[in-house]
Amino acid sequence: MGWFDEINKVLRVIDSKNPGYVDTLNDNDINNIPEVKKLLKGFKIVNFSVKRDNEKQGLGDGTKKNAGGNKLREFNYTIEPDI
C-alpha cells in the first residue's frame, strides 16, 4: 500500500470512531495526528478536504431528502515536501 492508502485508512478509522470529526480538521491538524506524522516523515499534507455523499433526492411533496446518508466518500489532499 502507498502513502495515500495508509493515510486514508487512519482517517477512516478516526471518522468511524467520531463521525464528522475529520470534516473539522485543517491541514495543520491532519499533519499533527501522530499516525499520519509517522507515515509522512519529511512531507506534509496540504489542501485537505473531505467528500461526503450528500446527494439530494426529490420527494413527491416538493421537499428533498438526503439520499446519500452523508456517507464518507473520499479524502482529497496533496502531499508535499515539508521544507
Distance bins in CASP14 RR format, pairs under 12 A and 6 or more apart:
PFRMAT RR
TARGET T0000
AUTHOR 0000-0000-0000
RMODE 2
METHOD distances of the structure
MODEL  1
1 7 0 0 0 0 1 0 0 0 0 0 0
1 8 0 0 0 0 1 0 0 0 0 0 0
1 9 1 0 0 1 0 0 0 0 0 0 0
1 10 0 0 0 0 0 1 0 0 0 0 0
1 39 0 0 0 0 0 1 0 0 0 0 0
2 8 0 0 0 0 1 0 0 0 0 0 0
2 9 0 0 0 0 0 1 0 0 0 0 0
2 39 0 0 0 0 1 0 0 0 0 0 0
2 40 0 0 0 0 0 1 0 0 0 0 0
2 79 0 0 0 0 0 1 0 0 0 0 0
3 9 0 0 0 0 0 1 0 0 0 0 0
3 10 0 0 0 0 0 1 0 0 0 0 0
3 36 0 0 0 0 1 0 0 0 0 0 0
3 38 0 0 0 0 0 1 0 0 0 0 0
3 39 1 0 0 1 0 0 0 0 0 0 0
3 40 1 0 0 1 0 0 0 0 0 0 0
3 41 0 0 0 0 1 0 0 0 0 0 0
3 42 0 0 0 0 0 1 0 0 0 0 0
3 43 1 0 0 1 0 0 0 0 0 0 0
3 44 0 0 0 0 0 1 0 0 0 0 0
3 45 0 0 0 0 1 0 0 0 0 0 0
3 77 0 0 0 0 0 1 0 0 0 0 0
3 78 0 0 0 0 0 1 0 0 0 0 0
3 79 1 0 0 1 0 0 0 0 0 0 0
3 80 0 0 0 0 0 1 0 0 0 0 0
4 10 0 0 0 0 0 1 0 0 0 0 0
4 11 0 0 0 0 0 1 0 0 0 0 0
4 36 0 0 0 0 0 1 0 0 0 0 0
4 39 0 0 0 0 1 0 0 0 0 0 0
4 40 0 0 0 0 0 1 0 0 0 0 0
4 43 0 0 0 0 0 1 0 0 0 0 0
4 45 0 0 0 0 0 1 0 0 0 0 0
4 74 0 0 0 0 0 1 0 0 0 0 0
4 75 0 0 0 0 1 0 0 0 0 0 0
4 76 0 0 0 0 0 1 0 0 0 0 0
4 77 0 0 0 0 1 0 0 0 0 0 0
4 78 0 0 0 0 0 1 0 0 0 0 0
4 79 1 0 0 1 0 0 0 0 0 0 0
5 11 0 0 0 0 0 1 0 0 0 0 0
5 12 0 0 0 0 0 1 0 0 0 0 0
5 39 0 0 0 0 0 1 0 0 0 0 0
5 74 0 0 0 0 0 1 0 0 0 0 0
5 75 0 0 0 0 0 1 0 0 0 0 0
6 12 0 0 0 0 0 1 0 0 0 0 0
6 13 0 0 0 0 0 1 0 0 0 0 0
6 35 0 0 0 0 1 0 0 0 0 0 0
6 36 0 0 0 0 1 0 0 0 0 0 0
6 38 0 0 0 0 1 0 0 0 0 0 0
6 39 1 0 1 0 0 0 0 0 0 0 0
6 40 0 0 0 0 1 0 0 0 0 0 0
6 41 0 0 0 0 0 1 0 0 0 0 0
6 79 0 0 0 0 0 1 0 0 0 0 0
7 13 0 0 0 0 0 1 0 0 0 0 0
7 14 0 0 0 0 0 1 0 0 0 0 0
7 22 0 0 0 0 0 1 0 0 0 0 0
7 30 0 0 0 0 1 0 0 0 0 0 0
7 31 0 0 0 0 0 1 0 0 0 0 0
7 33 0 0 0 0 1 0 0 0 0 0 0
7 35 0 0 0 0 1 0 0 0 0 0 0
7 36 1 0 1 0 0 0 0 0 0 0 0
7 37 0 0 0 0 0 1 0 0 0 0 0
7 38 0 0 0 0 0 1 0 0 0 0 0
7 39 1 0 1 0 0 0 0 0 0 0 0
7 40 1 0 0 1 0 0 0 0 0 0 0
7 43 0 0 0 0 0 1 0 0 0 0 0
7 44 0 0 0 0 0 1 0 0 0 0 0
7 45 1 0 0 1 0 0 0 0 0 0 0
7 48 0 0 0 0 0 1 0 0 0 0 0
7 74 0 0 0 0 0 1 0 0 0 0 0
7 75 1 0 0 1 0 0 0 0 0 0 0
7 76 0 0 0 0 0 1 0 0 0 0 0
7 77 0 0 0 0 1 0 0 0 0 0 0
7 78 0 0 0 0 0 1 0 0 0 0 0
7 79 0 0 0 0 1 0 0 0 0 0 0
8 14 0 0 0 0 0 1 0 0 0 0 0
8 15 0 0 0 0 0 1 0 0 0 0 0
8 22 0 0 0 0 0 1 0 0 0 0 0
8 30 0 0 0 0 0 1 0 0 0 0 0
8 35 0 0 0 0 0 1 0 0 0 0 0
8 36 0 0 0 0 0 1 0 0 0 0 0
8 39 0 0 0 0 0 1 0 0 0 0 0
8 45 0 0 0 0 0 1 0 0 0 0 0
8 48 0 0 0 0 0 1 0 0 0 0 0
8 50 0 0 0 0 0 1 0 0 0 0 0
8 51 0 0 0 0 0 1 0 0 0 0 0
8 72 0 0 0 0 1 0 0 0 0 0 0
8 73 0 0 0 0 0 1 0 0 0 0 0
8 74 1 0 0 1 0 0 0 0 0 0 0
8 75 1 0 1 0 0 0 0 0 0 0 0
8 76 0 0 0 0 0 1 0 0 0 0 0
8 77 0 0 0 0 1 0 0 0 0 0 0
8 79 0 0 0 0 0 1 0 0 0 0 0
9 15 0 0 0 0 0 1 0 0 0 0 0
9 16 0 0 0 0 0 1 0 0 0 0 0
9 35 0 0 0 0 1 0 0 0 0 0 0
9 36 0 0 0 0 0 1 0 0 0 0 0
9 39 0 0 0 0 1 0 0 0 0 0 0
9 75 0 0 0 0 0 1 0 0 0 0 0
10 16 0 0 0 0 0 1 0 0 0 0 0
10 17 0 0 0 0 0 1 0 0 0 0 0
10 22 0 0 0 0 1 0 0 0 0 0 0
10 25 0 0 0 0 0 1 0 0 0 0 0
10 30 0 0 0 0 1 0 0 0 0 0 0
10 33 1 0 0 1 0 0 0 0 0 0 0
10 34 0 0 0 0 1 0 0 0 0 0 0
10 35 1 0 1 0 0 0 0 0 0 0 0
10 36 1 0 1 0 0 0 0 0 0 0 0
10 37 0 0 0 0 0 1 0 0 0 0 0
10 38 0 0 0 0 1 0 0 0 0 0 0
10 39 1 0 0 1 0 0 0 0 0 0 0
10 40 0 0 0 0 0 1 0 0 0 0 0
10 45 0 0 0 0 0 1 0 0 0 0 0
10 75 0 0 0 0 0 1 0 0 0 0 0
11 17 0 0 0 0 0 1 0 0 0 0 0
11 18 0 0 0 0 0 1 0 0 0 0 0
11 20 0 0 0 0 0 1 0 0 0 0 0
11 21 0 0 0 0 1 0 0 0 0 0 0
11 22 1 0 1 0 0 0 0 0 0 0 0
11 23 0 0 0 0 0 1 0 0 0 0 0
11 25 0 0 0 0 1 0 0 0 0 0 0
11 29 0 0 0 0 0 1 0 0 0 0 0
11 30 1 0 0 1 0 0 0 0 0 0 0
11 33 0 0 0 0 1 0 0 0 0 0 0
11 35 0 0 0 0 1 0 0 0 0 0 0
11 36 1 0 0 1 0 0 0 0 0 0 0
11 39 0 0 0 0 0 1 0 0 0 0 0
11 45 0 0 0 0 1 0 0 0 0 0 0
11 48 0 0 0 0 1 0 0 0 0 0 0
11 49 0 0 0 0 0 1 0 0 0 0 0
11 50 0 0 0 0 1 0 0 0 0 0 0
11 72 0 0 0 0 1 0 0 0 0 0 0
11 74 0 0 0 0 0 1 0 0 0 0 0
11 75 1 0 1 0 0 0 0 0 0 0 0
11 76 0 0 0 0 0 1 0 0 0 0 0
11 77 0 0 0 0 1 0 0 0 0 0 0
12 18 0 0 0 0 0 1 0 0 0 0 0
12 19 0 0 0 0 0 1 0 0 0 0 0
12 20 0 0 0 0 0 1 0 0 0 0 0
12 21 0 0 0 0 0 1 0 0 0 0 0
12 22 0 0 0 0 1 0 0 0 0 0 0
12 35 0 0 0 0 0 1 0 0 0 0 0
12 50 0 0 0 0 0 1 0 0 0 0 0
12 71 0 0 0 0 0 1 0 0 0 0 0
12 72 1 0 0 1 0 0 0 0 0 0 0
12 73 0 0 0 0 0 1 0 0 0 0 0
12 74 0 0 0 0 1 0 0 0 0 0 0
12 75 0 0 0 0 1 0 0 0 0 0 0
13 19 0 0 0 0 0 1 0 0 0 0 0
13 21 0 0 0 0 0 1 0 0 0 0 0
13 22 0 0 0 0 0 1 0 0 0 0 0
13 33 0 0 0 0 0 1 0 0 0 0 0
13 35 0 0 0 0 1 0 0 0 0 0 0
13 36 0 0 0 0 0 1 0 0 0 0 0
13 72 0 0 0 0 0 1 0 0 0 0 0
14 20 0 0 0 0 1 0 0 0 0 0 0
14 21 1 0 0 1 0 0 0 0 0 0 0
14 22 1 0 1 0 0 0 0 0 0 0 0
14 23 0 0 0 0 0 1 0 0 0 0 0
14 24 0 0 0 0 0 1 0 0 0 0 0
14 25 0 0 0 0 1 0 0 0 0 0 0
14 29 0 0 0 0 0 1 0 0 0 0 0
14 30 0 0 0 0 1 0 0 0 0 0 0
14 33 1 0 0 1 0 0 0 0 0 0 0
14 34 0 0 0 0 0 1 0 0 0 0 0
14 35 0 0 0 0 1 0 0 0 0 0 0
14 36 0 0 0 0 1 0 0 0 0 0 0
14 50 0 0 0 0 0 1 0 0 0 0 0
14 72 0 0 0 0 0 1 0 0 0 0 0
14 75 0 0 0 0 0 1 0 0 0 0 0
15 21 1 0 0 1 0 0 0 0 0 0 0
15 22 1 0 1 0 0 0 0 0 0 0 0
15 23 0 0 0 0 1 0 0 0 0 0 0
15 24 0 0 0 0 0 1 0 0 0 0 0
15 25 0 0 0 0 0 1 0 0 0 0 0
15 50 0 0 0 0 1 0 0 0 0 0 0
15 51 0 0 0 0 0 1 0 0 0 0 0
15 52 0 0 0 0 1 0 0 0 0 0 0
15 70 0 0 0 0 0 1 0 0 0 0 0
15 71 0 0 0 0 0 1 0 0 0 0 0
15 72 1 0 1 0 0 0 0 0 0 0 0
15 73 0 0 0 0 0 1 0 0 0 0 0
15 74 0 0 0 0 0 1 0 0 0 0 0
15 75 0 0 0 0 1 0 0 0 0 0 0
16 22 0 0 0 0 0 1 0 0 0 0 0
16 71 0 0 0 0 0 1 0 0 0 0 0
16 72 0 0 0 0 1 0 0 0 0 0 0
18 24 0 0 0 0 1 0 0 0 0 0 0
18 25 0 0 0 0 0 1 0 0 0 0 0
18 72 0 0 0 0 0 1 0 0 0 0 0
19 50 0 0 0 0 0 1 0 0 0 0 0
19 52 0 0 0 0 0 1 0 0 0 0 0
19 69 0 0 0 0 0 1 0 0 0 0 0
19 70 0 0 0 0 1 0 0 0 0 0 0
19 71 0 0 0 0 1 0 0 0 0 0 0
19 72 0 0 0 0 1 0 0 0 0 0 0
20 50 1 0 0 1 0 0 0 0 0 0 0
20 52 0 0 0 0 1 0 0 0 0 0 0
20 70 0 0 0 0 1 0 0 0 0 0 0
20 71 0 0 0 0 0 1 0 0 0 0 0
20 72 0 0 0 0 1 0 0 0 0 0 0
21 29 0 0 0 0 1 0 0 0 0 0 0
21 30 0 0 0 0 0 1 0 0 0 0 0
21 33 0 0 0 0 0 1 0 0 0 0 0
21 50 0 0 0 0 0 1 0 0 0 0 0
21 72 0 0 0 0 0 1 0 0 0 0 0
22 29 0 0 0 0 1 0 0 0 0 0 0
22 30 0 0 0 0 1 0 0 0 0 0 0
22 33 0 0 0 0 1 0 0 0 0 0 0
22 36 0 0 0 0 0 1 0 0 0 0 0
22 45 0 0 0 0 0 1 0 0 0 0 0
22 48 0 0 0 0 1 0 0 0 0 0 0
22 49 0 0 0 0 1 0 0 0 0 0 0
22 50 1 0 1 0 0 0 0 0 0 0 0
22 51 0 0 0 0 0 1 0 0 0 0 0
22 52 0 0 0 0 0 1 0 0 0 0 0
22 72 0 0 0 0 1 0 0 0 0 0 0
22 74 0 0 0 0 0 1 0 0 0 0 0
22 75 1 0 0 1 0 0 0 0 0 0 0
22 76 0 0 0 0 0 1 0 0 0 0 0
22 77 0 0 0 0 0 1 0 0 0 0 0
23 29 0 0 0 0 0 1 0 0 0 0 0
23 30 0 0 0 0 0 1 0 0 0 0 0
23 48 0 0 0 0 0 1 0 0 0 0 0
23 49 0 0 0 0 1 0 0 0 0 0 0
23 50 1 0 1 0 0 0 0 0 0 0 0
23 51 0 0 0 0 0 1 0 0 0 0 0
23 52 1 0 0 1 0 0 0 0 0 0 0
23 54 0 0 0 0 0 1 0 0 0 0 0
23 70 0 0 0 0 1 0 0 0 0 0 0
23 72 0 0 0 0 1 0 0 0 0 0 0
23 75 0 0 0 0 0 1 0 0 0 0 0
24 30 0 0 0 0 0 1 0 0 0 0 0
24 48 0 0 0 0 0 1 0 0 0 0 0
24 49 0 0 0 0 0 1 0 0 0 0 0
24 50 0 0 0 0 1 0 0 0 0 0 0
25 31 0 0 0 0 1 0 0 0 0 0 0
25 32 0 0 0 0 1 0 0 0 0 0 0
25 33 0 0 0 0 1 0 0 0 0 0 0
25 36 0 0 0 0 0 1 0 0 0 0 0
25 45 0 0 0 0 1 0 0 0 0 0 0
25 48 1 0 0 1 0 0 0 0 0 0 0
25 49 0 0 0 0 1 0 0 0 0 0 0
25 50 0 0 0 0 1 0 0 0 0 0 0
25 75 0 0 0 0 0 1 0 0 0 0 0
25 77 0 0 0 0 0 1 0 0 0 0 0
26 32 0 0 0 0 0 1 0 0 0 0 0
26 33 0 0 0 0 0 1 0 0 0 0 0
26 45 0 0 0 0 1 0 0 0 0 0 0
26 46 0 0 0 0 0 1 0 0 0 0 0
26 47 0 0 0 0 0 1 0 0 0 0 0
26 48 1 0 0 1 0 0 0 0 0 0 0
26 49 0 0 0 0 1 0 0 0 0 0 0
26 50 0 0 0 0 0 1 0 0 0 0 0
26 77 0 0 0 0 0 1 0 0 0 0 0
27 33 0 0 0 0 0 1 0 0 0 0 0
27 36 0 0 0 0 0 1 0 0 0 0 0
27 40 0 0 0 0 0 1 0 0 0 0 0
27 44 1 0 0 1 0 0 0 0 0 0 0
27 45 1 0 1 0 0 0 0 0 0 0 0
27 46 1 0 1 0 0 0 0 0 0 0 0
27 47 1 0 0 1 0 0 0 0 0 0 0
27 48 1 0 1 0 0 0 0 0 0 0 0
27 49 0 0 0 0 1 0 0 0 0 0 0
27 76 0 0 0 0 0 1 0 0 0 0 0
27 77 1 0 0 1 0 0 0 0 0 0 0
27 78 0 0 0 0 1 0 0 0 0 0 0
27 79 0 0 0 0 0 1 0 0 0 0 0
27 80 0 0 0 0 0 1 0 0 0 0 0
27 82 0 0 0 0 0 1 0 0 0 0 0
28 36 0 0 0 0 0 1 0 0 0 0 0
28 37 0 0 0 0 0 1 0 0 0 0 0
28 44 0 0 0 0 1 0 0 0 0 0 0
28 45 0 0 0 0 1 0 0 0 0 0 0
28 46 0 0 0 0 0 1 0 0 0 0 0
28 48 0 0 0 0 1 0 0 0 0 0 0
28 82 0 0 0 0 0 1 0 0 0 0 0
29 36 0 0 0 0 1 0 0 0 0 0 0
29 37 0 0 0 0 0 1 0 0 0 0 0
29 44 0 0 0 0 0 1 0 0 0 0 0
29 45 0 0 0 0 1 0 0 0 0 0 0
29 48 0 0 0 0 1 0 0 0 0 0 0
30 36 1 0 0 1 0 0 0 0 0 0 0
30 37 0 0 0 0 1 0 0 0 0 0 0
30 39 0 0 0 0 0 1 0 0 0 0 0
30 40 0 0 0 0 1 0 0 0 0 0 0
30 43 0 0 0 0 0 1 0 0 0 0 0
30 44 0 0 0 0 1 0 0 0 0 0 0
30 45 1 0 1 0 0 0 0 0 0 0 0
30 46 0 0 0 0 1 0 0 0 0 0 0
30 47 0 0 0 0 0 1 0 0 0 0 0
30 48 1 0 1 0 0 0 0 0 0 0 0
30 49 0 0 0 0 0 1 0 0 0 0 0
30 50 0 0 0 0 0 1 0 0 0 0 0
30 75 0 0 0 0 1 0 0 0 0 0 0
30 76 0 0 0 0 0 1 0 0 0 0 0
30 77 1 0 0 1 0 0 0 0 0 0 0
30 78 0 0 0 0 0 1 0 0 0 0 0
30 79 0 0 0 0 0 1 0 0 0 0 0
31 37 1 0 0 1 0 0 0 0 0 0 0
31 38 0 0 0 0 0 1 0 0 0 0 0
31 39 0 0 0 0 0 1 0 0 0 0 0
31 40 1 0 0 1 0 0 0 0 0 0 0
31 41 0 0 0 0 0 1 0 0 0 0 0
31 42 0 0 0 0 0 1 0 0 0 0 0
31 43 0 0 0 0 1 0 0 0 0 0 0
31 44 1 0 1 0 0 0 0 0 0 0 0
31 45 1 0 1 0 0 0 0 0 0 0 0
31 46 0 0 0 0 1 0 0 0 0 0 0
31 48 0 0 0 0 1 0 0 0 0 0 0
31 77 0 0 0 0 0 1 0 0 0 0 0
31 79 0 0 0 0 0 1 0 0 0 0 0
31 80 0 0 0 0 0 1 0 0 0 0 0
31 82 0 0 0 0 1 0 0 0 0 0 0
32 38 0 0 0 0 0 1 0 0 0 0 0
32 40 0 0 0 0 0 1 0 0 0 0 0
32 44 0 0 0 0 0 1 0 0 0 0 0
32 45 0 0 0 0 0 1 0 0 0 0 0
33 39 0 0 0 0 1 0 0 0 0 0 0
33 40 0 0 0 0 1 0 0 0 0 0 0
33 44 0 0 0 0 0 1 0 0 0 0 0
33 45 0 0 0 0 1 0 0 0 0 0 0
33 48 0 0 0 0 0 1 0 0 0 0 0
34 40 0 0 0 0 0 1 0 0 0 0 0
36 42 0 0 0 0 0 1 0 0 0 0 0
36 43 0 0 0 0 0 1 0 0 0 0 0
36 44 0 0 0 0 1 0 0 0 0 0 0
36 45 1 0 0 1 0 0 0 0 0 0 0
36 48 0 0 0 0 0 1 0 0 0 0 0
36 75 0 0 0 0 0 1 0 0 0 0 0
36 77 0 0 0 0 0 1 0 0 0 0 0
36 79 0 0 0 0 0 1 0 0 0 0 0
37 43 0 0 0 0 0 1 0 0 0 0 0
37 44 0 0 0 0 1 0 0 0 0 0 0
37 45 0 0 0 0 0 1 0 0 0 0 0
37 82 0 0 0 0 0 1 0 0 0 0 0
39 45 0 0 0 0 0 1 0 0 0 0 0
39 79 0 0 0 0 1 0 0 0 0 0 0
40 46 0 0 0 0 0 1 0 0 0 0 0
40 77 0 0 0 0 0 1 0 0 0 0 0
40 79 1 0 0 1 0 0 0 0 0 0 0
40 80 0 0 0 0 1 0 0 0 0 0 0
40 81 0 0 0 0 0 1 0 0 0 0 0
40 82 1 0 0 1 0 0 0 0 0 0 0
41 79 0 0 0 0 0 1 0 0 0 0 0
41 81 0 0 0 0 0 1 0 0 0 0 0
41 82 0 0 0 0 1 0 0 0 0 0 0
42 79 0 0 0 0 1 0 0 0 0 0 0
42 80 0 0 0 0 1 0 0 0 0 0 0
42 81 1 0 0 1 0 0 0 0 0 0 0
42 82 1 0 1 0 0 0 0 0 0 0 0
42 83 0 0 0 0 1 0 0 0 0 0 0
43 77 0 0 0 0 0 1 0 0 0 0 0
43 78 0 0 0 0 0 1 0 0 0 0 0
43 79 1 0 1 0 0 0 0 0 0 0 0
43 80 1 0 0 1 0 0 0 0 0 0 0
43 81 1 0 1 0 0 0 0 0 0 0 0
43 82 1 0 1 0 0 0 0 0 0 0 0
43 83 0 0 0 0 1 0 0 0 0 0 0
44 77 0 0 0 0 1 0 0 0 0 0 0
44 78 0 0 0 0 1 0 0 0 0 0 0
44 79 1 0 0 1 0 0 0 0 0 0 0
44 80 1 0 1 0 0 0 0 0 0 0 0
44 81 1 0 0 1 0 0 0 0 0 0 0
44 82 1 0 1 0 0 0 0 0 0 0 0
44 83 0 0 0 0 1 0 0 0 0 0 0
45 75 0 0 0 0 1 0 0 0 0 0 0
45 76 0 0 0 0 0 1 0 0 0 0 0
45 77 1 0 1 0 0 0 0 0 0 0 0
45 78 1 0 0 1 0 0 0 0 0 0 0
45 79 1 0 0 1 0 0 0 0 0 0 0
45 80 0 0 0 0 1 0 0 0 0 0 0
45 81 0 0 0 0 0 1 0 0 0 0 0
45 82 0 0 0 0 1 0 0 0 0 0 0
46 76 0 0 0 0 0 1 0 0 0 0 0
46 77 1 0 0 1 0 0 0 0 0 0 0
46 78 1 0 1 0 0 0 0 0 0 0 0
46 79 1 0 0 1 0 0 0 0 0 0 0
46 80 1 0 1 0 0 0 0 0 0 0 0
46 81 0 0 0 0 0 1 0 0 0 0 0
46 82 0 0 0 0 1 0 0 0 0 0 0
46 83 0 0 0 0 0 1 0 0 0 0 0
47 75 0 0 0 0 0 1 0 0 0 0 0
47 76 1 0 0 1 0 0 0 0 0 0 0
47 77 1 0 1 0 0 0 0 0 0 0 0
47 78 1 0 1 0 0 0 0 0 0 0 0
47 79 0 0 0 0 0 1 0 0 0 0 0
47 80 0 0 0 0 1 0 0 0 0 0 0
48 74 0 0 0 0 0 1 0 0 0 0 0
48 75 1 0 0 1 0 0 0 0 0 0 0
48 76 1 0 0 1 0 0 0 0 0 0 0
48 77 1 0 1 0 0 0 0 0 0 0 0
48 78 0 0 0 0 1 0 0 0 0 0 0
48 79 0 0 0 0 0 1 0 0 0 0 0
48 80 0 0 0 0 0 1 0 0 0 0 0
49 73 0 0 0 0 0 1 0 0 0 0 0
49 74 0 0 0 0 1 0 0 0 0 0 0
49 75 1 0 0 1 0 0 0 0 0 0 0
49 76 1 0 1 0 0 0 0 0 0 0 0
49 77 1 0 0 1 0 0 0 0 0 0 0
49 78 0 0 0 0 0 1 0 0 0 0 0
50 70 0 0 0 0 0 1 0 0 0 0 0
50 71 0 0 0 0 0 1 0 0 0 0 0
50 72 1 0 0 1 0 0 0 0 0 0 0
50 73 0 0 0 0 1 0 0 0 0 0 0
50 74 1 0 0 1 0 0 0 0 0 0 0
50 75 1 0 1 0 0 0 0 0 0 0 0
50 76 1 0 0 1 0 0 0 0 0 0 0
50 77 0 0 0 0 1 0 0 0 0 0 0
51 68 0 0 0 0 0 1 0 0 0 0 0
51 70 0 0 0 0 0 1 0 0 0 0 0
51 71 0 0 0 0 0 1 0 0 0 0 0
51 72 1 0 0 1 0 0 0 0 0 0 0
51 73 1 0 1 0 0 0 0 0 0 0 0
51 74 1 0 1 0 0 0 0 0 0 0 0
51 75 1 0 0 1 0 0 0 0 0 0 0
51 76 1 0 0 1 0 0 0 0 0 0 0
51 77 0 0 0 0 0 1 0 0 0 0 0
52 66 0 0 0 0 1 0 0 0 0 0 0
52 68 0 0 0 0 1 0 0 0 0 0 0
52 69 0 0 0 0 1 0 0 0 0 0 0
52 70 1 0 1 0 0 0 0 0 0 0 0
52 71 1 0 0 1 0 0 0 0 0 0 0
52 72 1 0 1 0 0 0 0 0 0 0 0
52 73 1 0 0 1 0 0 0 0 0 0 0
52 74 0 0 0 0 1 0 0 0 0 0 0
52 75 0 0 0 0 0 1 0 0 0 0 0
52 76 0 0 0 0 0 1 0 0 0 0 0
53 66 0 0 0 0 1 0 0 0 0 0 0
53 67 0 0 0 0 1 0 0 0 0 0 0
53 68 1 0 1 0 0 0 0 0 0 0 0
53 69 1 0 0 1 0 0 0 0 0 0 0
53 70 1 0 0 1 0 0 0 0 0 0 0
53 71 1 0 1 0 0 0 0 0 0 0 0
53 72 1 0 0 1 0 0 0 0 0 0 0
53 73 1 0 1 0 0 0 0 0 0 0 0
53 74 0 0 0 0 1 0 0 0 0 0 0
54 64 0 0 0 0 0 1 0 0 0 0 0
54 65 0 0 0 0 0 1 0 0 0 0 0
54 66 1 0 0 1 0 0 0 0 0 0 0
54 67 0 0 0 0 1 0 0 0 0 0 0
54 68 1 0 0 1 0 0 0 0 0 0 0
54 69 1 0 0 1 0 0 0 0 0 0 0
54 70 1 0 1 0 0 0 0 0 0 0 0
54 71 0 0 0 0 1 0 0 0 0 0 0
54 72 0 0 0 0 0 1 0 0 0 0 0
54 73 0 0 0 0 1 0 0 0 0 0 0
55 64 0 0 0 0 1 0 0 0 0 0 0
55 65 0 0 0 0 1 0 0 0 0 0 0
55 66 1 0 0 1 0 0 0 0 0 0 0
55 67 1 0 1 0 0 0 0 0 0 0 0
55 68 1 0 1 0 0 0 0 0 0 0 0
55 69 0 0 0 0 1 0 0 0 0 0 0
55 70 0 0 0 0 1 0 0 0 0 0 0
55 71 0 0 0 0 1 0 0 0 0 0 0
55 73 0 0 0 0 0 1 0 0 0 0 0
56 62 0 0 0 0 0 1 0 0 0 0 0
56 63 0 0 0 0 1 0 0 0 0 0 0
56 64 1 0 1 0 0 0 0 0 0 0 0
56 65 1 0 0 1 0 0 0 0 0 0 0
56 66 1 0 0 1 0 0 0 0 0 0 0
56 67 1 0 0 1 0 0 0 0 0 0 0
56 68 0 0 0 0 1 0 0 0 0 0 0
56 69 0 0 0 0 0 1 0 0 0 0 0
56 70 0 0 0 0 0 1 0 0 0 0 0
57 63 0 0 0 0 1 0 0 0 0 0 0
57 64 1 0 0 1 0 0 0 0 0 0 0
57 65 1 0 1 0 0 0 0 0 0 0 0
57 66 1 0 0 1 0 0 0 0 0 0 0
57 67 1 1 0 0 0 0 0 0 0 0 0
57 68 0 0 0 0 1 0 0 0 0 0 0
57 69 0 0 0 0 0 1 0 0 0 0 0
58 64 1 0 1 0 0 0 0 0 0 0 0
58 65 1 0 0 1 0 0 0 0 0 0 0
58 66 0 0 0 0 0 1 0 0 0 0 0
58 67 0 0 0 0 1 0 0 0 0 0 0
59 65 1 0 1 0 0 0 0 0 0 0 0
59 66 0 0 0 0 0 1 0 0 0 0 0
59 67 0 0 0 0 0 1 0 0 0 0 0
END
